[in-house]
């Protein structure tokens, strides 16, 4: 019997694992992913922009509520609200009309709230809209008297007085 060789010489073949991932992506695959991301951004972004504006308005209303509470504390302590001339600063610094022994600040010196757009609130006492005082945020356009103002009164309130 003749001896047979178990191994035959063959040209080398590059072996790969079955199911191995491809070594790169095709241009078409990358463009498909970019297209999907673009469609998702088109659908999601308008909703996020609207949510940001609503959150800014809600934040401003909460700041106004804090100021209303401080103004009520001032009124309970001193019998009246600060005048327009005294302004909201009267909640922190003693007005000259208030005796030093009667003075107690209603807000911390570094706690004067501002609206969501970093603007000071506008305060008027007596109020021009049938209230003891008017508290106004000029809103995102920073101009008082425009449609986006946030106030402690409503248009309906001012129409009735």
The 8 nearest C-alpha neighbors of each residue, nearest first, counted from 0:
[[1, 2, 3, 4, 5, 6, 7, 8],
 [0, 2, 3, 4, 5, 6, 7, 8],
 [3, 1, 0, 4, 5, 6, 7, 8],
 [4, 2, 5, 1, 6, 0, 7, 8],
 [3, 5, 6, 2, 7, 1, 8, 0],
 [4, 6, 3, 7, 2, 8, 9, 1],
 [7, 5, 4, 8, 3, 9, 2, 10],
 [6, 8, 9, 5, 4, 3, 10, 11],
 [9, 7, 6, 10, 11, 4, 5, 12],
 [8, 10, 11, 7, 12, 6, 13, 5],
 [9, 11, 12, 8, 13, 7, 14, 6],
 [12, 10, 9, 13, 8, 14, 7, 15],
 [13, 11, 14, 10, 9, 15, 8, 16],
 [12, 14, 11, 15, 10, 16, 9, 17],
 [13, 15, 12, 16, 11, 17, 19, 10],
 [16, 14, 17, 13, 19, 18, 12, 20],
 [17, 15, 19, 18, 14, 20, 13, 21],
 [16, 18, 19, 15, 20, 14, 21, 13],
 [19, 17, 16, 20, 15, 21, 22, 14],
 [18, 20, 16, 17, 21, 15, 22, 14],
 [21, 19, 18, 22, 23, 17, 16, 24],
 [20, 22, 23, 19, 24, 18, 25, 15],
 [21, 23, 20, 24, 19, 25, 15, 18],
 [24, 22, 21, 25, 20, 26, 28, 29],
 [25, 23, 28, 26, 29, 22, 21, 27],
 [24, 26, 28, 27, 29, 23, 30, 21],
 [25, 27, 29, 28, 30, 24, 31, 23],
 [26, 28, 30, 25, 29, 31, 24, 32],
 [29, 27, 31, 25, 30, 26, 24, 32],
 [28, 30, 26, 32, 31, 27, 33, 25],
 [31, 29, 33, 27, 32, 28, 34, 26],
 [30, 32, 28, 34, 29, 33, 27, 35],
 [31, 33, 35, 29, 34, 30, 36, 28],
 [34, 32, 30, 36, 31, 35, 37, 29],
 [33, 35, 37, 31, 32, 36, 30, 38],
 [34, 36, 32, 38, 37, 33, 39, 31],
 [37, 35, 39, 33, 34, 38, 40, 32],
 [38, 36, 34, 40, 35, 39, 33, 41],
 [37, 39, 41, 35, 40, 36, 34, 42],
 [38, 40, 36, 42, 41, 37, 43, 35],
 [41, 39, 43, 37, 42, 38, 44, 36],
 [42, 40, 38, 39, 43, 44, 37, 45],
 [41, 43, 39, 40, 44, 38, 45, 46],
 [42, 44, 40, 46, 41, 45, 39, 47],
 [43, 45, 47, 46, 40, 41, 42, 48],
 [46, 44, 48, 47, 43, 49, 42, 41],
 [47, 45, 49, 44, 48, 43, 50, 42],
 [48, 46, 50, 44, 49, 45, 51, 43],
 [47, 49, 45, 51, 50, 46, 44, 52],
 [50, 48, 46, 52, 47, 51, 53, 45],
 [49, 51, 47, 53, 48, 52, 54, 46],
 [52, 50, 54, 48, 53, 49, 55, 47],
 [51, 53, 55, 49, 54, 50, 56, 48],
 [54, 52, 50, 56, 51, 55, 57, 49],
 [53, 55, 57, 51, 52, 56, 50, 58],
 [56, 54, 58, 52, 115, 53, 57, 59],
 [55, 57, 59, 53, 58, 54, 60, 52],
 [58, 56, 54, 60, 59, 55, 53, 61],
 [59, 57, 55, 61, 56, 60, 54, 115],
 [58, 60, 114, 62, 56, 61, 57, 115],
 [61, 59, 63, 57, 62, 58, 64, 56],
 [62, 60, 64, 58, 63, 59, 57, 65],
 [61, 63, 59, 65, 64, 60, 112, 58],
 [62, 64, 60, 66, 61, 65, 67, 59],
 [65, 63, 67, 61, 66, 62, 60, 68],
 [64, 66, 62, 68, 63, 67, 69, 61],
 [65, 67, 63, 69, 68, 64, 70, 62],
 [68, 66, 64, 70, 65, 69, 63, 71],
 [67, 69, 71, 65, 66, 70, 72, 64],
 [70, 68, 66, 72, 71, 105, 67, 73],
 [69, 71, 73, 67, 72, 68, 66, 74],
 [72, 70, 74, 68, 73, 69, 75, 67],
 [71, 73, 69, 75, 70, 74, 76, 68],
 [74, 72, 70, 76, 71, 75, 77, 69],
 [73, 75, 79, 80, 78, 71, 77, 72],
 [76, 74, 72, 73, 78, 77, 71, 79],
 [75, 77, 73, 74, 78, 72, 101, 79],
 [76, 78, 74, 79, 75, 73, 80, 97],
 [79, 77, 74, 75, 76, 80, 73, 72],
 [80, 78, 74, 77, 81, 75, 73, 76],
 [79, 81, 74, 82, 73, 70, 78, 124],
 [82, 80, 85, 86, 89, 79, 83, 124],
 [81, 83, 124, 85, 84, 86, 80, 123],
 [82, 84, 123, 86, 124, 85, 122, 81],
 [83, 85, 82, 86, 81, 123, 124, 87],
 [86, 84, 82, 83, 89, 81, 88, 87],
 [87, 85, 83, 88, 84, 89, 82, 122],
 [86, 88, 89, 90, 85, 122, 81, 91],
 [87, 89, 90, 86, 91, 92, 85, 111],
 [90, 88, 92, 87, 91, 85, 94, 93],
 [89, 91, 105, 88, 87, 104, 106, 92],
 [92, 90, 104, 89, 106, 88, 108, 105],
 [93, 91, 89, 88, 90, 94, 104, 108],
 [94, 92, 89, 102, 95, 97, 91, 104],
 [93, 95, 96, 97, 89, 92, 85, 88],
 [94, 96, 97, 93, 98, 99, 85, 92],
 [97, 95, 94, 98, 93, 99, 85, 81],
 [98, 96, 95, 94, 99, 102, 93, 101],
 [99, 97, 101, 100, 102, 96, 95, 93],
 [98, 100, 102, 101, 97, 93, 103, 95],
 [99, 101, 98, 102, 103, 97, 93, 104],
 [102, 100, 98, 99, 103, 97, 77, 76],
 [103, 101, 99, 100, 98, 93, 97, 104],
 [102, 104, 105, 101, 93, 100, 76, 91],
 [105, 103, 91, 106, 90, 102, 92, 107],
 [104, 106, 90, 69, 91, 73, 103, 72],
 [107, 105, 91, 104, 90, 110, 108, 69],
 [108, 106, 110, 109, 91, 105, 104, 111],
 [107, 109, 110, 91, 106, 111, 92, 104],
 [108, 110, 107, 111, 106, 112, 91, 113],
 [111, 109, 107, 108, 112, 106, 91, 113],
 [112, 110, 109, 113, 108, 106, 107, 91],
 [113, 111, 110, 62, 114, 66, 119, 63],
 [114, 112, 119, 117, 118, 120, 115, 111],
 [113, 115, 59, 117, 116, 118, 136, 119],
 [114, 116, 55, 59, 117, 58, 113, 56],
 [115, 117, 114, 118, 139, 138, 113, 55],
 [118, 116, 114, 113, 115, 119, 112, 120],
 [119, 117, 114, 113, 116, 120, 115, 141],
 [120, 118, 113, 121, 114, 117, 136, 112],
 [119, 121, 136, 135, 113, 122, 118, 134],
 [120, 122, 135, 134, 136, 119, 123, 133],
 [123, 121, 134, 133, 86, 120, 83, 135],
 [124, 122, 83, 133, 132, 126, 125, 134],
 [125, 123, 132, 126, 83, 82, 131, 133],
 [124, 126, 132, 131, 123, 127, 82, 130],
 [125, 127, 132, 133, 124, 130, 131, 128],
 [126, 128, 129, 125, 133, 130, 132, 123],
 [129, 127, 157, 126, 130, 160, 156, 152],
 [128, 130, 160, 127, 126, 157, 131, 156],
 [131, 129, 126, 132, 128, 133, 127, 125],
 [132, 130, 126, 125, 124, 129, 133, 80],
 [131, 133, 126, 124, 125, 130, 123, 134],
 [134, 132, 126, 123, 122, 151, 135, 124],
 [133, 135, 122, 151, 150, 121, 132, 120],
 [136, 134, 150, 121, 120, 149, 137, 133],
 [135, 137, 149, 120, 138, 148, 150, 121],
 [136, 138, 143, 148, 141, 142, 135, 149],
 [139, 137, 148, 136, 141, 147, 140, 149],
 [138, 140, 141, 116, 137, 147, 142, 148],
 [139, 141, 142, 138, 137, 147, 145, 143],
 [142, 140, 137, 139, 138, 143, 118, 136],
 [143, 141, 137, 140, 145, 144, 138, 148],
 [142, 144, 137, 145, 148, 141, 136, 138],
 [143, 145, 142, 148, 146, 137, 147, 135],
 [146, 144, 147, 143, 148, 142, 137, 140],
 [145, 147, 148, 144, 149, 143, 138, 137],
 [146, 148, 138, 145, 149, 137, 139, 140],
 [149, 147, 137, 138, 146, 136, 145, 150],
 [150, 148, 136, 135, 138, 147, 137, 151],
 [151, 149, 135, 152, 134, 136, 148, 153],
 [150, 152, 134, 133, 135, 153, 149, 63],
 [153, 151, 150, 156, 154, 128, 157, 133],
 [152, 154, 156, 155, 157, 150, 151, 128],
 [153, 155, 157, 156, 158, 152, 128, 159],
 [154, 156, 158, 153, 157, 159, 152, 160],
 [157, 155, 153, 154, 159, 158, 152, 128],
 [156, 158, 128, 154, 159, 155, 160, 153],
 [157, 159, 155, 156, 160, 154, 128, 153],
 [160, 158, 156, 157, 155, 129, 128, 154],
 [159, 157, 129, 158, 128, 156, 127, 155]]
